Each structure stands twice: as C-alpha cells, then as structure tokens.
C-alpha cells in the first residue's frame, strides 16, 4: 500500500459513498427550488475577518477550529468553516442589500474545521444550507425549518428524527437572561470546566452548549430563558410554533439549545436523531439578525440552517442507491481500415443516448470476450466487406442472432 494517504480528517468519495453524497445534495437542491431558493456559490476561502467578526471570537470555531494562514501577499485568509457568514458577505459585496429582499439562498459545498475526526465528522466536510436574507417575520423561520423537514422526508430519513426548537429572545431578553446565568454559574464556578469559566466572563450562554460531563450536570439545573422573555420575544416564539404546526412539522421545545455560533437571536433549532450515536445533530440553524450588519451592510434580519452531508449520507447507508448499470453496445473494428468508421459509429451511438464501448486493442476473439465480460447487449462488427457495402454485422448477444444492417440504421435499431 502506498505511504501517500488522504490527510487526517479527509477521505476519498468513491462508488456508493459518492452516490449517497450526490443523492443528498441533488435532493436538497430539488426541494429548495420548490420553496423558491436560488443557488449561490461563494469562495472556499475568505478574508479571515469574515469569520472572525461574523462568528464571534467566543465560538469554538473561531478560537480553536479555523484553518487560517497568510497568503503570499501577507493577507490573512481562512478556509471557510461554515457558509452563512460568506453568504452574508456576498449579499453586501454584490450590492444586494437594498432591493428584491428577501433573498432566498441555497448552497452546497466543502467546509473546513480543525477538530478531532470521528464518525460523520471530518476536517473537510460537505454542507448544504439555506438562508432567507431580509425577512423579520416568524413565518420565515418556520418556512426554512419546513424546507429542511421536507428534504429529510424526500430522503426517507425522518424515522427517529425530531425537531428541537428554542428561543434566544431579543436583546432585552438575552440581557436579562445573561444576568441570571452569570449569577447561577458564578455560584458553581469552582466546578466548571476551564472553557466554561472563560465563557462565564465573555458569553455565559455558550456554557449551555458545553459537552463536558461535569458542566452538563450543572447546566441541568440552570435557569431557562422563558422566565426572561419580553412579551415581544415570547409572541415571536409562539408564532413560530403556530406556523410549524400549520406546516405539519412535529417538534419539541428544548431550552438548552443555543447553537455554537455567536450570531444567533430568537429561533434556534436542531434536527436530532438517535441513529448516529453521540453525533446526533443532522441539521441546525436559527435566526441571526445582526450578521449582515457585521459585514458592513444595513440591518438585515435573516434566518437559515446548515446540514452536514456526511451525516445525512450515513442515514442512507441501508439504502441501495446504485443505479442499474446500462448494458453497453460493443463496437468492434476488424482490421486497421475499420478503425476510423468504428470510431464514427461509436460517437453516433453515444450522441443518440446509447452507452457504447470500444476496446483499445485486441483481435476479434479478444474483443468479443471483453464484450461478454461487460455484459454487452449487442456487438457491432465492422469488417472490410461490410464497410464496402456501408453496413456492419449487428449481433444480439442475448439471442445469439446476427444480421447485416446499414450503418445509418444501427443507432435506431439499438435505441
């Protein structure tokens, strides 16, 4: 085996694994189109400030996981760890913040995070996502969630998957909740992990997202935001729930969902499953009303989600997505003079939508043996006598019959 292997946290997608990934992306693209989303593609790397400003410096993504480096011009660039910040940057950079809002955007592509590789999580991974840019209404939150649920339905993976939703409230709600969390976690500060003690000073809401077992025990009794919501924030969350019910999306409320990035407000949600073990989140997102402004644009309320294609593809492992292989037609020239006419016929068949193959070398016997190994349904044999008559021998390899057919008629006979 070669000593050259994929870099740690990356892998090759070949055969069935590639087909599953392609199926997820193609299905998501098709469903998103039904909801009025258009596809955007942003650069795989961006100015580091796009993510350092947009994601917030207290997030694990910025503090621990970004692939950032100086290019040859001395500029700091970062391989995108997610795509919401890039989409918001694109909205501003292309002057799209003033007209035709809301913009409904779908994307699919590779992302990069330096973290410990594990099942369904890689350092280079593929995400799909949608964003509604410039919509303040709770109906937008519900519609993006409904689109995500529809995609999962189309993939056939909703069994055992549930939507969990929470609200992070408006600014006044979060200020009140932050004070309550600071008071609670300060009383337990000596038992918190080092990361959570740091978050207590900078962003106590992020403690709720801790995976540390000791932290989780303390978090279990922490106050929830529901006692601190303003009437406006509570009304917004109620409207989201009503709309989800109307869309027919089942859900449950989980007051511990805060999402891992700092730009969220109001709705936060995750689709979770028990079928993937500890890595149970397959789709997540929420509302982010300040991110476009962080990119230099005007206030632009927005909402969206992202999903890891790798995890969604794992849920498809029990499905056989291998398409039935088309049985080819073998084109077999006999003699050097037949080679050019054979190639012309080969392309005529392909342009007619017929799978056709030609062996690169070998006599008639060896080429026929190869045709049988390929399970070819027919062979077209071009010899000197047939070519002189403008014809070829068409052999049905299933029936074992053979007849002389004019070259011009062969594509029609095999269609």
C-alpha positions in Angstrom: 0.0 0.0 0.0 1.2 3.5 -0.8 2.5 5.7 2.0 0.6 8.5 0.5 -2.9 8.6 2.1 -5.6 11.3 2.4 -4.7 13.9 5.1 -6.1 13.2 8.5 -9.8 14.1 8.7 -10.3 13.8 5.0 -11.2 10.9 2.7 -12.0 10.0 -0.9 -15.6 9.6 -2.0 -15.8 6.7 -4.4 -18.6 4.4 -5.6 -21.6 4.0 -3.3 -20.3 6.6 -0.8 -20.1 9.2 -3.6 -23.6 8.3 -4.8 -25.0 8.8 -1.3 -23.5 12.3 -1.1 -24.6 13.2 -4.6 -28.1 12.0 -3.8 -28.3 14.2 -0.6 -27.2 17.3 -2.4 -29.3 16.7 -5.5 -32.4 16.0 -3.4 -31.8 19.1 -1.2 -31.3 21.3 -4.3 -34.6 20.0 -5.9 -36.6 20.6 -2.7 -35.1 24.0 -2.0 -36.1 25.0 -5.6 -39.7 24.2 -4.7 -39.5 26.7 -1.9 -38.2 29.5 -4.2 -34.5 29.3 -3.2 -31.8 30.1 -5.7 -28.3 28.6 -5.5 -25.2 30.7 -4.7 -21.6 29.7 -4.7 -19.1 31.7 -2.6 -15.3 31.2 -2.4 -13.9 28.3 -0.4 -11.6 30.8 1.4 -12.3 34.3 2.5 -10.7 37.2 4.3 -10.3 35.9 7.9 -12.3 38.9 9.1 -15.4 37.5 7.5 -15.4 34.6 10.0 -13.6 36.2 13.0 -16.1 39.1 13.0 -19.2 37.1 11.9 -18.9 34.1 14.1 -17.8 35.9 17.2 -14.5 35.3 18.9 -16.0 33.3 21.8 -17.1 30.5 19.5 -15.1 27.3 19.4 -15.0 27.6 15.6 -13.0 30.9 15.7 -10.9 30.1 18.9 -9.9 26.5 18.1 -11.0 25.2 14.7 -10.3 27.6 11.8 -7.8 26.9 9.1 -6.2 30.4 8.8 -3.0 31.3 7.1 -1.2 34.2 5.4 -1.1 34.0 1.7 1.9 35.1 -0.4 0.7 38.7 -0.3 0.7 38.7 3.5 -3.1 38.7 3.8 -4.8 36.5 6.4 -7.3 34.1 4.7 -9.3 31.3 6.1 -10.8 28.2 4.6 -14.5 28.6 5.3 -15.6 26.7 8.4 -19.3 27.4 7.5 -21.1 29.3 4.8 -23.6 31.6 6.4 -21.0 34.4 7.0 -19.8 34.0 3.4 -23.4 34.3 2.0 -24.0 37.4 4.1 -20.7 38.9 2.9 -21.7 38.1 -0.7 -25.0 39.9 -0.2 -23.2 43.1 0.9 -20.3 42.8 -1.6 -22.6 42.5 -4.6 -24.8 45.4 -3.6 -27.9 43.2 -3.0 -29.0 44.7 0.4 -31.4 47.3 -0.8 -33.7 45.7 -3.4 -35.6 42.4 -4.0 -35.5 41.4 -0.4 -35.9 38.8 1.0 -33.3 36.8 -0.9 -33.7 33.1 -0.5 -30.4 31.3 -1.0 -29.4 27.6 -1.2 -25.8 26.5 -1.2 -23.8 23.2 -1.2 -20.0 22.7 -0.9 -17.0 21.8 1.2 -16.2 23.4 4.6 -13.1 23.0 6.8 -12.6 22.8 10.6 -9.7 21.5 12.6 -11.3 19.2 15.0 -10.9 15.6 16.1 -12.1 13.3 13.3 -14.9 10.9 14.2 -17.8 9.1 12.6 -19.7 11.6 10.4 -17.3 14.5 11.3 -14.3 15.3 9.2 -11.9 18.2 8.8 -13.0 18.7 5.3 -16.8 18.1 5.1 -19.7 19.0 2.9 -22.6 21.1 3.9 -25.9 22.1 2.4 -27.8 25.1 3.7 -30.4 27.7 3.1 -30.7 31.3 4.1 -33.5 33.8 4.0 -31.9 37.2 4.0 -34.0 40.3 4.8 -37.1 38.7 6.5 -38.0 39.7 10.0 -41.3 37.7 10.2 -41.6 34.4 12.2 -43.1 32.8 9.2 -39.7 32.9 7.6 -38.3 30.9 10.5 -41.0 28.3 10.1 -40.6 28.0 6.4 -36.9 27.4 6.4 -37.5 24.7 9.1 -40.3 23.2 7.0 -38.0 23.1 3.9 -35.4 21.2 6.0 -38.0 18.7 7.1 -39.3 18.3 3.5 -35.7 17.5 2.4 -35.4 14.8 5.1 -38.8 13.4 4.0 -37.7 13.3 0.4 -34.5 11.4 1.5 -36.6 9.0 3.6 -34.7 9.6 6.8 -37.3 11.1 9.1 -37.9 8.0 11.2 -36.3 8.5 14.6 -35.6 12.2 13.8 -37.1 15.0 15.8 -37.0 18.8 15.6 -36.0 20.6 18.8 -36.5 24.3 19.0 -35.7 27.1 21.4 -35.7 30.8 21.5 -32.7 33.0 22.3 -35.1 36.0 22.6 -34.4 39.6 21.6 -31.7 41.8 23.0 -33.6 42.7 26.2 -34.4 39.1 26.8 -30.9 38.0 26.4 -29.5 40.8 28.7 -31.9 39.7 31.5 -31.1 36.0 30.9 -27.4 36.7 30.8 -27.5 38.2 34.2 -29.4 35.2 35.6 -26.9 32.8 34.1 -23.9 34.8 35.4 -25.4 34.6 38.9 -26.2 30.9 38.7 -22.9 29.8 37.1 -20.8 32.1 39.4 -22.2 30.1 42.4 -20.9 26.9 40.8 -17.7 28.4 39.2 -15.3 26.1 41.1 -16.9 23.1 39.5 -17.0 24.4 35.9 -14.5 23.3 33.2 -11.8 25.8 32.2 -13.5 26.6 29.0 -16.8 27.3 30.7 -15.1 29.6 33.3 -13.7 31.6 30.4 -17.1 31.7 28.8 -18.7 32.9 32.0 -16.8 36.1 31.6 -17.3 36.5 27.9 -20.5 34.8 26.8 -22.3 32.8 29.5 -24.9 31.5 27.1 -22.2 29.4 25.4 -21.8 27.4 28.6 -25.2 25.8 27.8 -23.5 24.3 24.7 -20.7 22.6 26.7 -20.1 18.9 26.1 -18.1 18.5 29.4 -19.9 16.0 31.6 -19.3 18.0 34.8 -20.7 21.1 33.1 -23.7 19.1 31.9 -24.6 18.2 35.4 -24.5 21.9 36.5 -26.4 23.0 33.3 -29.3 20.6 34.1 -30.5 23.0 36.9 -29.6 26.3 35.2 -32.4 28.8 34.6 -34.1 28.9 31.2 -34.8 31.9 29.1 -38.5 31.5 29.3 -38.7 33.4 32.6 -36.8 36.3 31.0 -38.5 36.8 27.6 -40.1 40.1 26.7 -43.7 40.0 25.6 -42.5 40.7 22.0 -39.9 37.8 22.1 -42.5 35.4 23.6 -45.0 36.4 20.9 -42.4 35.7 18.2 -41.7 32.3 19.5 -45.4 31.4 19.8 -45.9 32.5 16.2 -43.1 30.2 15.0 -44.7 27.3 16.8 -48.1 28.0 15.3 -46.6 28.2 11.8 -44.7 24.9 12.3 -47.9 23.2 13.3 -49.6 24.6 10.2 -46.7 23.3 8.0 -47.2 19.9 9.6 -43.7 19.7 11.2 -43.5 17.9 14.5 -41.3 19.4 17.2 -40.5 19.6 20.9 -39.0 22.5 22.9 -35.5 22.1 24.2 -34.5 25.2 26.4 -30.8 24.2 26.3 -30.3 24.7 22.5 -28.1 27.8 22.0 -26.2 26.8 18.8 -22.5 27.0 18.6 -22.0 30.4 16.9 -22.5 33.8 18.4 -24.6 35.5 15.8 -28.0 33.8 16.6 -31.1 35.5 18.1 -34.7 34.5 18.6 -35.2 31.0 17.0 -32.6 28.3 17.4 -33.3 24.7 16.3 -31.7 21.3 15.6 -33.0 18.2 13.9 -31.6 15.3 16.0 -31.6 11.6 15.7 -30.5 8.6 17.9 -29.4 6.7 14.8 -25.9 8.3 14.7 -24.8 7.8 18.3 -23.3 10.8 20.0 -23.2 12.8 16.8 -27.0 13.1 16.7 -27.5 16.5 15.1 -28.1 16.3 11.4 -29.4 19.8 10.7 -29.3 23.0 12.7 -29.7 26.8 12.5 -31.7 29.7 13.6 -32.2 33.5 13.3 -29.3 35.9 13.0 -30.5 39.5 12.8 -27.1 41.2 13.1 -24.7 39.3 10.8 -25.2 41.2 7.6 -24.6 44.4 9.5 -21.4 42.9 10.8 -20.3 42.5 7.2 -20.8 46.3 6.6 -24.4 46.2 5.3 -27.6 47.7 6.8 -29.6 45.9 9.5 -31.0 42.8 7.7 -32.9 40.2 9.7 -32.2 36.7 8.4 -32.7 33.1 9.2 -31.3 29.8 7.9 -29.8 26.4 8.6 -27.0 24.1 7.6 -26.7 20.3 7.4 -23.8 18.0 7.2 -24.0 15.9 4.1 -21.7 13.3 5.7 -24.2 12.7 8.5 -27.2 12.7 6.2 -25.4 10.2 4.0 -24.8 7.9 6.9 -28.6 7.7 7.4 -28.8 6.4 3.8 -26.4 3.5 4.3 -29.2 1.0 4.4 -30.5 2.2 1.0 -29.0 0.9 -2.2 -28.6 3.9 -4.4 -26.6 2.0 -7.1 -28.3 2.8 -10.4 -28.8 -0.2 -12.7 -25.8 -0.2 -15.0 -26.7 0.3 -18.6 -25.6 -2.6 -20.7 -23.3 -1.3 -23.4 -23.0 -1.9 -27.1 -19.6 -3.1 -28.1 -18.2 -1.6 -31.3 -15.6 -4.0 -32.8 -13.5 -3.0 -35.8 -11.8 -5.8 -37.7 -8.6 -4.5 -39.4 -6.9 -1.1 -39.5 -9.2 0.2 -42.2 -12.2 -0.3 -40.0 -10.9 1.8 -37.0 -12.0 5.3 -38.2 -15.5 4.2 -39.3 -15.8 2.4 -36.0 -15.0 5.5 -34.0 -17.5 7.5 -36.0 -20.2 4.9 -35.3 -19.2 4.8 -31.6 -19.8 8.6 -31.3 -23.1 8.3 -33.3 -24.4 5.8 -30.8 -23.3 7.9 -27.8 -24.9 11.0 -29.2 -28.1 9.0 -29.6 -28.0 8.3 -25.9 -26.8 4.8 -26.2 -23.9 3.5 -23.9 -21.2 2.3 -26.2 -17.7 0.9 -25.7 -14.7 0.1 -27.8 -11.7 -2.0 -26.8 -8.4 -0.2 -27.3 -6.7 -3.3 -28.7 -7.1 -7.0 -29.4 -8.3 -9.2 -32.2 -12.0 -10.1 -32.9 -11.9 -13.0 -30.4 -10.5 -10.9 -27.5 -12.8 -8.0 -28.2 -15.8 -10.3 -28.1 -14.6 -11.8 -24.8 -14.3 -8.3 -23.4 -17.8 -7.5 -24.6 -19.1 -10.6 -22.7 -17.3 -9.6 -19.6 -19.0 -6.2 -19.8 -22.4 -7.8 -20.2 -22.8 -6.0 -23.5 -26.3 -6.5 -25.0 -25.1 -6.3 -28.6 -21.9 -6.1 -30.7 -21.5 -4.2 -33.9 -18.7 -5.7 -36.0 -17.2 -3.7 -38.8 -15.1 -5.7 -41.3 -13.8 -4.9 -44.8 -16.7 -6.5 -46.7 -19.4 -4.8 -44.5 -17.7 -1.4 -44.8 -17.6 -1.7 -48.6 -21.4 -2.2 -48.5 -21.8 0.7 -46.0 -23.0 -1.8 -43.4 -22.0 -3.8 -40.3 -22.8 -7.0 -38.6 -25.2 -6.4 -35.7 -25.0 -9.3 -33.2 -27.7 -9.7 -30.4 -25.6 -11.2 -27.6 -28.6 -12.4 -25.7 -30.4 -14.1 -28.5 -27.2 -15.2 -30.3 -28.6 -13.9 -33.7 -26.7 -11.8 -36.2 -27.7 -9.8 -39.3 -26.2 -7.3 -41.7 -27.5 -3.7 -41.0 -26.8 -0.5 -42.9 -24.6 1.8 -40.8 -27.1 4.6 -40.8 -29.8 2.4 -39.3 -27.8 1.0 -36.4 -28.4 3.8 -33.8 -32.2 3.5 -34.5 -32.1 -0.3 -34.1 -30.3 -0.1 -30.8 -32.2 2.8 -29.3 
